[in-house]
Amino acid sequence: MYELVKARAIDRHTGRNRCEPAENGVTLSQEDVDRLTSQSKVVYIPTALTGEQDGHGGEAACRSMGKRLQRISIGDGNITCLDLATATQKEIEDTFTHSVDLVYMECGNTFYLQYHINNSNLKSVLLPHLESGAVYVGSSAGTIVAGV
């Protein structure tokens, strides 16, 4: 099993939920990891996390995810970071023009994420990839919105 995600935690100072690296977080199954290669195309969506941080932190989250994916031999050039809050409709559509092997939806503010999924029309470009076998990984908010 490979740990790629973050878990929910409570900030002791503010009492707010926040994302932080987990020692025993949710993992990808060995079957999913075996399907991924150094050539796999990954779309990382940190929108829920940036929603918890007042729109900040997306770039740092993308760098961190890139490092974690490189540990299982996913090439950095094959990782697309897509913040739905700042991406244009054309950027979103262009991201999903070619095949995608894994979509990772980050934890954070569920309502912020759902708002931007609806506003960006993400479902219409994402669903065909999932139907053709792309792996979807959601962490907390990313899992919740998968059922909506």
Beta strands, then each sheet from edge to edge (+ up, - down):
strand 1: 2-3
strand 2: 6-10
strand 3: 17-21
strand 4: 27-28
strand 5: 42-45
strand 6: 79-81
strand 7: 102-105
strand 8: 135-138
sheet 1: 1+ 4-
sheet 2: 2+ 3-
sheet 3: 6+ 5+ 7+ 8+
end
